[in-house]
Structure formats: C-alpha cells, structure tokens
C-alpha cells in the first residue's frame, strides 16, 4: 500500500491521462447533497469550463454511467459496477459480503467494508440493518471523512509515518458534533492508539448518536484489504458492548476472511 502511494504519477507526468482523471472527477462530483445537477453545476463543482464538462457528461451518458433528464444529469445504476469490479477483481466479493451479512445477523447492526481513498473512506461493501443510524443513506460508493469514522482511523493507522504526517498536515478538521476532534495532535493520538490496540472506536464525532467500531482486514498474504466496521446507536449500545462483544466478533470475522481470501 505504501509503495503504491509513493509510486503514483503526478498530474505533470507524461503518462498521466488527464481526460480519464477529469471523467472520474465528474462522476465523483455527484454525492448525497448533489444527486442531480445541471451542466453549469457540474462545471462549477469540477472547476471545468462548460464545454469541457459537457463533453465528459455526454460521454458518460453514452456509456451508460450518467442519465439525462432535460437539463439535469444524475448517475446511473451502472456506476455501481465500478465498486463491484473492485471486489470481484480481487476475488473476495462473495466472501466479504457473506461475512458482513453474518455480522448483521449475529449482532443486529449494520456492517461495512471501507477503503481509504484520499482523505475519505469509500464504502465498497455493506450489510444494512433495519436501524436507521444517520441522516444520510449509507451505501456502496458513499464517501465519508476518514478523520471522523472508525474505518478511517484504523486505516490511517496502517499508514507509514511520512504518509500519516502528510495527511495530518493537509486535512481540514471540521466539528460535525460537539464531540468531534478538531485538534491535529489529538487526532494523531487517536490514530496511534488505534494502531497500538488494533481497533478504532469513534463515538458520535460524525453524527450525534452514531457509535462505530472498526478493525483492519487483511488477505492471506498479509495485504491490507480495507477495514470492517459495526455501526450502532449510542443510546442502544454501550461502549462496553462494543469492546466486550462486538470486537471479538469482528476479529474472528477478519480471521475468516484472511483464511479464505488470497
């Protein structure tokens, strides 16, 4: 993971395909708060001129990744294939999904697999309980700030010191609740604590009432796959339940994954 990040091309490199990067920027411009946008709105969110944004939108529309309704554009279901391709290409889609569903069946709580993507965590697999935990709907493809999620913190704990320092230097820390950490030194301490103990708990820092626990997930070769979490309601599930009951469960499930995924 560390080597791959260090070997990444810069936008100035001759092998860097700007058009591909711009097309992905257009896809990522759509989110929970911007599910449908006009051409002008897409151009503004991607810092493109209207002509360039129009070409990318029409190309994505032709490929089936974007739908068009008069003046408005929105993502099409085919975009989900990108997330499924991530799991399938690494030969663990079915194993991961079954494990997440087992966690939900045994605990009654939602469980997800997330990967670190820049300064965010992206959900790549999920098993949802009937309990609604957040105002937004979490699904495959959802991106949340790594600093304020348990999956994000335990994934940040897997980074080398130089990469972690770079993250802590550039990240913007915003108070989502009155419990949110906004001091970089405190965030570093929380990340390093997760590294030492092998799990991370984030208690109502992203959304009031949302409490979550995450552990790192590795394959049989010791390569990091991502992080698996359990998300709960703070009023219903105490911290002692997380550490005494749910943590051993997650640790056992990740051992199962490590056995079956290579």
N, C-alpha and C positions, 0 to 999 in steps of 0.2 A: 504494500500500500504506500509506504513512504517513498520507495524508489519510483513508483509510477507518478506520484505527485511531483517529484523533483525533475523527472524527465519530460514533463508536459511542455508542449510547444508554447511559445509566446505568440500573441497576435501578429508580431512583426516577422515571424519566421516564414520563409518562402513556402514551406509545406502546410502552413495554416490555411484552411479553406474558409474564407470569410463568409461566403454565401451560406455554407452549412451552419456556421455559428449564428448567423443572422436569422436563418429559418428556425433554429431552436429557440432563439430569443423571442420570436413571435409566438411560438407555442407556449412558452413559459410566461408570457405576458398575461395569459388568462389564468385567473385564480378565483377563489371563493368570492372575493369582492368585485371581480370583473369577469363574470361568466359570459357576458355578451358585450361586444364593443363595436363601435363604428371604425371605419378606416382611420379617421383622424385620431381616435382614442388609442388605437394600436400604435400608430406612428408616434404619438406622444410618449407612450409607456416604453417604447423601444428606442427612443431617440433617433428615429429614422425620418426621412422626408416621406411625404405621402406616396410619391411614385414608387419608392423602394418598398415601402410597407405593402402597397397594393400588389406588387409582383409576387411577394412572398405569400400573401394571403391567398391570392388566386392560384398559386402553385399548390399550396397545401389543400385548397379546396378541390383542385383537380385530382389530387392523390387520395382524397377521402379523409384527411385529418381535420378539416375545418368545414363547417356548414355555413351557408349564407342565407340569410332571411332579409331580403330587401337591403336596407342599409347596414344591417348588423351581421357580425360574424361570431361564431362560437365553435368550441372544439367539438369534434365528432367522436363517437364511441371508439373509432379505430385508434385513437391516441392511446387507449388502454393497452393496445398490443405492444407498445414500446415498453411498458412496465412488465408485461408478461414475458416479453422477449428476454428481458434481463434475467428473470428467474429461470426460464427454460434453457437459455444458453449456458447457464452454469449448473444445469442438471439437478436443481433442487426445488423446483416449483411445487411439485406434488408433496414432497416430504415436508417442506416448510408450511404449506397451507394446512396439511393434516395436523401438524404439531400445534399450530395456532388454534385450530378448531378444538383440539383436545384440551388446550389450556382454558378456552372459554367454557367447554363442557364441564370441566372439573372445578373451575372457580366461579363461573357465572359472570366473569368480567371480560372486557374486550382485550384482545392481544394483537400486537402488530410486529412486523419486521420492518426496520428502517435502516437506511444507509446515509452516510454523511455525504452531502452534496454542496460543496462550497461552505457557506456559513449556516446552512439549513440541514434539517433531516428530511428526507423524502421517504414516504411510506410506499413500500413495494409489495407488501402482502398484509392482509388484515383479516381478522375474525371479530366481528362486532357482536356484542351482547345486546340485549334489548334495552339496556340502561342508556339513556342519553346523557353524555358527560359534558359536552361543550356546546357552545352556541353554534359553532361551525360544524359541518359534517365531515368527519374524517373518512378518507377513502384512499385507495391506491392512487398515488400521484400527489397527494397532499404534501405540502411543504410547510414546516414549522421551524422557528429559530432554534438552532441546536443548543444555545445557551440556556433555554428555558424548558427543555424536555429531558426526561431521564435517558432516552435513547441517545440524544445528542451529547449529553455529558459523558456517558460511558464510551461513546465513540471518540469523542475528543480526548478521552483518557488513553486511547490507543495510539495517539499521535506521538511522534518524536518531539523532543523539547523545542527544537528550532521551529518546527511547523506549528506547534502549540503556541509558542511565543508570537509568531506572526499572526495567528488567529486572534489572540488576546489583544494585540496592538490595534488591529483594524476593526474589530467587531463593535457594533453600536449596541449598547445595553440600555434597553428601554423598560420602564416599570409597567408590566402588564397588570399586576396586582400590587397590593401593599406588601406582599411577601417576596417580590421579585428582587433578585440580587442585581445591583447596578454598579457595584464596585469591582474592578477588574481583579484586584488581589483576592477578594472573597470568592469570585468565580474560579480563579485558578486553584484556590484551596479546595473548593468543592470538587473540581475535576480531579485533582491529585488524590483526594480522599477516595473517589470512585476507582481510580487506578489501583490504589492500595488494597481496597476491600473487594474489588471485583464486581461491584454493582453500584448503581446510582439510584437515588430516590429524589424526585422533585415534588415538593409539596405546595401546591396551589400558587406556583410562581407564574404560570402561563394563563391560568383561568381559575377563578375562585371556585373551590370545591373539587378541583381536579388534582388527584394524587396519583403518581405513577412510579413504577419500579422497572428498571431495565438491566439486562446483563448482556455482555458481548457474546456473539455467536461465531464459532469457527468451524471450518470443514475438517475432514480427516487429515489434511496436510498442514493444519495449523494456520491456514489463511483466514483472515477475517471476512466473514460473510456480511455482517451487519450487527444490529442489536435487536433483541426481542424484549418487548415490554408487556406489562399488565397495567391497564389504566382503571382507576377506581374513583368512587365518590368519597371524598374525605369524611363526610358525615356518616357514611355507612361502613367504611373500612378503616380501621386504625393503623398507625404505623407499626404496631407490634404484629398485626396480622400480615402486613407486607413482608416483614423480615422473618417471622417465625413460620409462616405457612406458604406464602407465595414465592418467596425467594428460593427455598429448596425445590419447589416445583419447577421454576424457571431453569434452575441449574441442572436439574435432571433432564428437562426437555432439550436443553442445548447439548447435553452429553449424547442424547439420542441422535440429534442432528449430526454431531461430529462423527458418530459411528456410521451413519448411512450416506453422508454426502462427501464426495471426494472431488 
